[in-house]
Amino acid sequence: MSDATAIPDLTARAEALDAADELAKLKDRFTLPEGVVYLDGNSLGALPAGVAETTADVVSRQWGELLIRSWDESDWWTAPERIGDKLAPLIGAAPGQVVVGDSTSVNLFKALVGAARLASPGRTQLLVDAATFPTDGYIAASAARMTGLEVVPVDPSGAAQAIGGDTAVVLLNHVDYKSGRLHDLPALTAAARAAGAVTVWDLCHSAGALPVGLDAHGVDLAVGCTYKYLNGGPGAPAYLYIADRHQAAFDSPLPGWNGHADPFAMTPEFAPADGARRGRVGTPDILSMLALEAALEVWEGVGIEAVRAKSLALTDFFLACVAQYVPRGRVESVTPAEHAHRGSQVSLRTENAREVMRELIARGVIGDFRAPDVLRFGFTPLYVGFADAERAARTLGHIFG
């Protein structure tokens, strides 16, 4: 089409899909500005409605009135493990294996060096997703220098064949940040295990959008952020998953006092705590930590399988609308059409992508741009509906019309 006049069949279909959507009511659990279609939850999730009140209480009462007593009376001290256990079901982990704190980059460094120390002696290679988010690559290179490994970039589609007897550690992204491609975590983890390698998965673009199944698939270590599909807020603390079978041997390269077996003994020698708690380093960021805990309340009664089903339906519908509204040849989807290979975003390649995204945002459709030519649209099923998808595609068509 050369214009973006609303197509009655598409608007009617969007209305019908929204009316039948069992998750539609969850949008009320968020605070969103009127008139905005927010499709950037893969960069920063929307504000859950209960977070402001919780944060105000943490600041004014727990900190302002109770002061240092809140470490005990408000249970600040156990927040990293407590919140980890709340987050764990969303990534398919049993309790006691997830600790929350630090950034994804810091946790990735812990995981990679810890994985190298868990690996069989004599192995020389650290396999890394060649298209990984740049920081993962930077951290991997540093971890490799520290542990004497060689970084070997691989295309995840061929990673299973690249894993061999020299492979110590395999670092892969569950979902590619730019294209939205979903990689085969079960198969790649099985290949690594069969070869005797240790797996580290980056879940930043999958946790909260689709089932992960860390325990079910035998993942060794994993990291992820909480400010995307988990809606924890800007700079919210990340998490580290240490499979139960590895916890006793996990040797963190950052042995901070919070990960000590007896932190208040203040001994000069480090003795690691039991369980995932040994992944802690310094004093937890309580303001952000408790905001995240409040944010996770939006998941009450929500199954990740239902979220995944809606995510696929939303992205299918958006792509169908783009095909109708946007003139042929103006955009190209770089996100796989197959459900088995698609995360919860759609990435479209186009000329002048930066300017196109600026115009979309000016018209109330918020996505984001990735250099040099990609428009990214993240679909968070907890608060994005089918009418939002139709409006976003129609607005894009109008810009190209």
Phi, psi and omega per residue, in radians:
M1 nan 2.624 3.140
S2 -1.726 -0.143 3.058
D3 -2.282 3.108 -3.066
A4 -2.142 0.604 3.026
T5 -1.077 2.396 -3.102
A6 -0.979 2.340 3.094
I7 -1.620 2.041 -3.045
P8 -0.925 -0.705 -3.130
D9 -1.072 -0.678 -3.124
L10 -1.271 -0.738 3.131
T11 -1.166 -0.662 3.109
A12 -1.170 -0.696 3.126
R13 -1.147 -0.699 3.098
A14 -1.077 -0.770 3.123
E15 -1.070 -0.741 -3.134
A16 -1.161 -0.722 3.133
L17 -1.149 -0.699 3.098
D18 -1.149 -0.676 -3.139
A19 -1.133 -0.560 -3.124
A20 -1.582 -0.072 -3.038
D21 -1.374 2.004 -3.133
E22 -1.224 -0.316 3.141
L23 -1.636 -0.073 -3.053
A24 -1.013 -0.627 -3.093
K25 -1.166 -0.282 -3.126
L26 -1.196 -0.326 3.113
K27 -1.025 -0.484 3.128
D28 -1.181 -0.238 3.110
R29 -1.444 0.046 -3.100
F30 -2.182 2.735 3.033
T31 -1.840 1.940 -3.110
L32 -2.237 2.502 3.126
P33 -1.178 2.524 3.117
E34 -1.129 2.480 3.011
G35 1.372 0.132 -3.101
V36 -1.960 2.362 2.964
V37 -1.728 1.984 -3.021
Y38 -1.786 1.858 -3.134
L39 -2.092 0.712 3.105
D40 -2.236 0.451 3.102
G41 -1.197 -0.186 3.019
N42 -1.415 -0.038 3.000
S43 -2.006 -0.801 3.088
L44 -2.592 2.029 3.135
G45 -1.174 2.775 3.114
A46 -1.220 2.897 -3.095
L47 -1.407 2.017 3.013
P48 -1.139 2.492 -2.972
A49 -1.079 -0.520 -3.069
G50 -1.503 -0.098 -3.020
V51 -1.228 -0.700 -3.090
A52 -1.070 -0.768 -3.130
E53 -1.155 -0.755 3.126
T54 -1.084 -0.800 -3.114
T55 -1.106 -0.676 3.097
A56 -1.085 -0.687 3.110
D57 -1.164 -0.721 3.128
V58 -1.062 -0.735 -3.105
V59 -1.284 -0.885 -2.979
S60 -1.412 -0.692 -3.083
R61 -1.720 -0.980 -3.033
Q62 -1.135 -0.749 3.099
W63 -1.528 -0.887 -3.007
G64 -1.158 -0.643 -3.091
E65 -1.799 -0.858 -3.086
L66 -1.376 -0.395 3.133
L67 0.945 -2.340 -3.019
I68 -1.178 -0.283 3.124
R69 -1.099 -0.370 -3.098
S70 -1.158 -0.352 3.061
W71 -1.000 -0.585 3.089
D72 -1.764 -0.921 -2.988
E73 -1.221 -0.529 3.075
S74 -1.787 0.101 3.054
D75 1.052 0.669 3.084
W76 -1.097 -0.641 -2.981
W77 -1.060 -0.646 -3.066
T78 -1.582 0.083 -3.048
A79 -0.969 -0.758 -3.089
P80 -1.025 -0.702 3.124
E81 -1.410 -0.673 -3.125
R82 -1.074 -0.817 -3.140
I83 -1.242 -0.571 3.051
G84 -1.032 -0.705 3.120
D85 -1.202 -0.531 3.078
K86 -1.252 -0.598 -3.132
L87 -1.375 -0.514 -2.992
A88 -0.900 -0.763 -3.123
P89 -1.057 -0.462 -3.123
L90 -1.278 -0.284 3.090
I91 -2.058 0.225 3.056
G92 1.236 0.747 -3.126
A93 -2.133 2.431 3.034
A94 -1.265 2.826 3.132
P95 -1.020 2.706 3.038
G96 1.497 0.164 -3.083
Q97 -2.117 -0.062 -3.088
V98 -2.159 2.254 3.043
V99 -2.119 2.362 -3.088
V100 -1.789 2.397 3.100
G101 2.644 2.838 -3.137
D102 1.121 -3.021 3.124
S103 -1.717 2.937 3.069
T104 -1.031 -0.719 -3.111
S105 -1.070 -0.782 3.130
V106 -1.126 -0.770 3.138
N107 -1.150 -0.606 3.099
L108 -1.134 -0.709 3.100
F109 -1.063 -0.804 3.085
K110 -0.996 -0.816 -3.059
A111 -1.138 -0.759 -3.081
L112 -1.200 -0.782 3.110
V113 -1.186 -0.714 3.083
G114 -1.069 -0.690 3.115
A115 -1.124 -0.748 3.120
A116 -1.069 -0.621 3.127
R117 -1.317 -0.362 3.059
L118 -1.467 -0.381 -3.018
A119 -1.196 2.763 3.114
S120 -1.117 2.455 3.136
P121 -1.052 2.593 3.051
G122 1.602 -0.170 3.105
R123 -1.416 2.574 -2.920
T124 -2.140 -0.136 -2.959
Q125 -2.039 2.469 2.970
L126 -2.006 1.841 3.132
L127 -1.413 2.292 -3.078
V128 -2.296 2.386 3.037
D129 -0.924 2.078 -3.070
A130 -1.128 -0.429 -3.125
A131 -1.808 0.374 -3.036
T132 -1.106 2.806 2.995
F133 -0.985 2.332 -2.984
P134 -0.868 -0.741 -3.103
T135 -1.051 -0.650 3.103
D136 -1.026 -0.700 3.106
G137 -1.149 -0.722 3.121
Y138 -1.082 -0.808 -3.123
I139 -1.128 -0.719 3.131
A140 -1.064 -0.731 3.138
A141 -1.106 -0.703 3.121
S142 -1.179 -0.764 3.116
A143 -1.085 -0.654 3.123
A144 -1.138 -0.725 3.106
R145 -1.072 -0.682 -3.102
M146 -1.214 -0.604 -3.012
T147 -1.817 -0.006 3.103
G148 1.365 0.335 3.127
L149 -1.644 2.829 3.065
E150 -1.842 2.227 3.091
V151 -1.324 2.234 3.116
V152 -2.130 1.830 3.115
P153 -1.205 2.398 3.124
V154 -2.391 2.616 2.952
D155 -1.380 2.175 -3.101
P156 -0.951 -0.490 3.133
S157 -1.162 -0.367 3.104
G158 -2.016 0.244 -3.058
A159 -1.139 -0.649 -3.111
A160 -1.032 -0.671 -3.136
Q161 -1.327 -0.420 -3.104
A162 -1.429 -0.337 -3.115
I163 -1.340 2.227 -3.115
G164 -2.580 -2.817 -3.060
G165 -1.174 -0.340 3.098
D166 -1.586 -0.095 -3.069
T167 -1.387 2.106 3.076
A168 -1.598 -0.850 -3.011
V169 -2.385 2.505 3.067
V170 -2.145 2.093 3.097
L171 -1.939 2.096 -3.132
L172 -2.400 2.700 3.039
N173 -1.657 2.327 3.114
H174 -1.134 -0.747 3.068
V175 -2.251 2.284 3.120
D176 -1.178 2.274 -3.027
Y177 -1.158 -0.515 -3.059
K178 -1.616 -0.818 -3.060
S179 -1.564 -0.370 -3.053
G180 1.389 0.224 3.139
R181 -1.264 2.293 3.105
L182 -1.624 2.170 3.133
H183 -1.643 2.756 -2.986
D184 -1.456 1.488 -3.109
L185 -1.041 -0.814 -3.132
P186 -1.045 -0.835 -3.081
A187 -1.195 -0.737 -3.112
L188 -1.224 -0.633 3.071
T189 -1.140 -0.722 3.114
A190 -1.102 -0.689 3.122
A191 -1.125 -0.734 3.122
A192 -1.135 -0.761 -3.141
R193 -1.096 -0.732 3.139
A194 -1.070 -0.537 -3.141
A195 -1.560 -0.049 3.134
G196 1.423 0.295 3.128
A197 -1.621 2.806 3.132
V198 -1.774 2.311 -3.098
T199 -1.731 2.462 2.975
V200 -2.252 2.122 -3.138
W201 -1.941 2.377 3.018
D202 -1.683 2.039 -3.038
L203 -1.832 0.290 -3.011
C204 -0.961 -0.632 -3.051
H205 -1.863 0.304 3.084
S206 -2.221 -0.645 -3.096
A207 -1.056 2.182 -3.115
G208 1.605 -0.099 3.141
A209 -2.040 -0.433 -3.089
L210 -2.782 2.793 3.115
P211 -1.098 2.475 -3.140
V212 -1.952 -0.875 3.060
G213 1.214 0.869 -3.103
L214 -1.044 -0.851 -3.134
D215 -1.170 -0.804 -3.067
A216 -1.049 -0.566 -3.057
H217 -1.783 0.093 3.030
G218 1.261 0.532 3.079
V219 -1.147 2.502 -3.132
D220 -1.487 -0.962 -3.101
L221 -2.441 2.636 3.105
A222 -2.679 2.702 3.097
V223 -2.383 2.871 3.056
G224 -3.083 2.835 3.093
C225 -1.651 2.965 -3.123
T226 -2.140 0.081 -3.059
Y227 -1.685 0.001 3.105
K228 -1.633 -1.891 -3.074
Y229 -1.203 -0.221 3.091
L230 -1.611 -0.111 2.937
N231 1.057 0.621 -3.061
G232 -1.410 -0.185 3.111
G233 1.842 2.808 -3.094
P234 -1.041 2.221 3.141
G235 1.246 0.285 3.140
A236 -1.018 2.594 -3.102
P237 -1.096 2.587 3.129
A238 -1.563 -2.966 -3.129
Y239 -2.496 2.763 3.110
L240 -2.241 2.201 3.061
Y241 -1.800 2.200 3.049
I242 -2.145 1.952 -3.137
A243 -0.961 2.464 -3.058
D244 -0.903 -0.672 -3.061
R245 -1.187 -0.277 -3.115
H246 -1.823 -0.126 -2.951
Q247 -1.107 -0.699 -3.100
A248 -1.150 -0.476 -3.099
A249 -1.780 -0.098 -3.083
F250 -1.172 2.122 -3.069
D251 -2.001 1.702 -3.086
S252 -1.252 2.423 3.063
P253 -1.352 -0.081 3.128
L254 -2.168 1.329 -3.064
P255 -1.440 1.413 -3.106
G256 -1.471 2.943 -3.050
W257 -1.131 -0.479 3.126
N258 -1.255 -0.317 3.090
G259 -1.687 0.143 -3.138
H260 -1.371 2.575 3.123
A261 -1.087 -0.559 3.125
D262 -2.391 1.354 -2.953
P263 -1.056 -0.534 -3.081
F264 -1.547 0.004 3.036
A265 -1.274 -0.415 3.093
M266 0.962 0.751 3.116
T267 -1.382 2.632 3.140
P268 -1.240 -0.426 3.130
E269 -1.638 2.493 3.127
F270 -1.541 2.252 3.025
A271 -2.155 1.947 -3.032
P272 -1.155 2.512 3.072
A273 -1.180 2.822 3.041
D274 -1.298 2.685 2.998
G275 1.236 -2.842 -3.095
A276 -1.167 -0.278 -3.124
R277 -1.049 -0.401 3.102
R278 -1.152 -0.210 3.060
G279 -1.396 -0.134 3.069
R280 -1.260 2.721 3.137
V281 -2.174 -1.433 -3.097
G282 -1.859 -2.953 -3.106
T283 -1.062 2.269 -3.110
P284 -1.100 2.593 3.064
D285 -1.425 1.565 -2.946
I286 -1.137 -0.699 -3.109
L287 -1.048 -0.863 3.125
S288 -1.228 -0.633 -3.106
M289 -1.079 -0.804 -3.094
L290 -1.358 -0.429 2.976
A291 -1.131 -0.719 3.080
L292 -1.090 -0.750 -3.139
E293 -1.035 -0.733 3.094
A294 -1.150 -0.666 -3.137
A295 -1.096 -0.622 -3.115
L296 -1.186 -0.227 3.106
E297 -1.142 -0.369 3.129
V298 -1.140 -0.279 -3.114
W299 -1.488 -0.024 -3.114
E300 -1.032 2.163 3.113
G301 1.342 0.147 -3.087
V302 -1.872 2.219 3.095
G303 -1.629 2.383 -3.095
I304 -1.171 -0.437 3.097
E305 -1.164 -0.696 3.100
A306 -1.152 -0.646 3.093
V307 -1.101 -0.754 3.129
R308 -1.106 -0.736 3.135
A309 -1.072 -0.737 3.126
K310 -1.219 -0.657 3.109
S311 -0.999 -0.812 3.141
L312 -1.143 -0.707 3.121
A313 -1.130 -0.710 3.124
L314 -1.110 -0.825 -3.092
T315 -1.216 -0.619 3.029
D316 -1.035 -0.827 -3.091
F317 -1.155 -0.721 3.105
F318 -1.051 -0.797 3.126
L319 -1.099 -0.644 3.087
A320 -1.144 -0.701 3.122
C321 -1.183 -0.722 3.091
V322 -1.021 -0.736 -3.136
A323 -1.085 -0.512 -3.134
Q324 -1.523 -0.657 -3.010
Y325 -1.585 -0.556 -3.022
V326 -1.642 2.267 3.124
P327 -0.935 2.442 -3.094
R328 -0.974 2.371 3.070
G329 1.550 -0.100 -3.098
R330 -1.469 -0.488 3.093
V331 -2.343 2.707 3.090
E332 -2.337 2.186 3.107
S333 -1.303 2.257 3.041
V334 -1.813 0.064 3.069
T335 -1.574 2.302 -3.120
P336 -0.993 2.453 3.088
A337 -1.294 -0.525 -3.088
E338 -1.231 2.307 3.140
H339 -1.020 -0.635 -3.088
A340 -1.138 -0.284 -3.090
H341 -2.100 0.275 -3.086
R342 -2.034 2.297 3.027
G343 -1.413 -2.355 -3.122
S344 -2.106 0.573 3.077
Q345 -2.414 2.816 3.017
V346 -2.159 2.231 3.113
S347 -1.988 2.207 -3.120
L348 -2.031 2.288 3.095
R349 -1.633 2.352 3.133
T350 -2.744 2.806 3.021
E351 -1.244 2.617 3.089
N352 0.961 0.698 -3.044
A353 -1.039 -0.680 -3.134
R354 -1.058 -0.789 -3.126
E355 -1.190 -0.660 3.111
V356 -1.079 -0.771 -3.140
M357 -1.157 -0.663 3.091
R358 -1.040 -0.716 -3.134
E359 -1.212 -0.678 3.069
L360 -1.028 -0.806 -3.127
I361 -1.112 -0.685 3.106
A362 -1.088 -0.457 -3.134
R363 -1.700 0.190 3.004
G364 1.594 0.236 3.067
V365 -2.028 1.914 -3.014
I366 -1.783 1.927 2.937
G367 -2.144 -2.668 3.027
D368 -2.578 2.992 -3.044
F369 -2.035 2.419 2.998
R370 -2.214 2.246 -3.085
A371 -1.079 2.551 0.013
P372 -1.659 -0.237 -2.920
D373 -2.621 0.501 -3.026
V374 -1.996 2.242 2.942
L375 -1.649 2.173 3.131
R376 -1.909 2.361 3.093
F377 -2.239 1.983 -3.139
G378 -1.680 2.304 -3.100
F379 -1.927 1.835 3.111
T380 -1.678 1.836 -2.991
P381 -1.092 -0.326 -3.136
L382 -1.198 -0.440 -3.113
Y383 -2.420 -0.003 3.085
V384 -1.771 2.328 -3.140
G385 -1.974 3.116 -3.102
F386 -1.280 -0.559 3.053
A387 -1.141 -0.579 3.058
D388 -1.092 -0.766 -3.136
A389 -1.103 -0.747 -3.139
E390 -1.129 -0.764 -3.140
R391 -1.118 -0.700 -3.138
A392 -1.087 -0.790 3.140
A393 -1.163 -0.685 -3.137
R394 -1.142 -0.705 3.113
T395 -1.151 -0.700 3.077
L396 -1.064 -0.750 3.106
G397 -1.088 -0.659 3.137
H398 -1.103 -0.689 3.134
I399 -1.108 -0.641 -3.133
F400 -1.525 -0.162 -3.029
G401 -1.218 nan nan
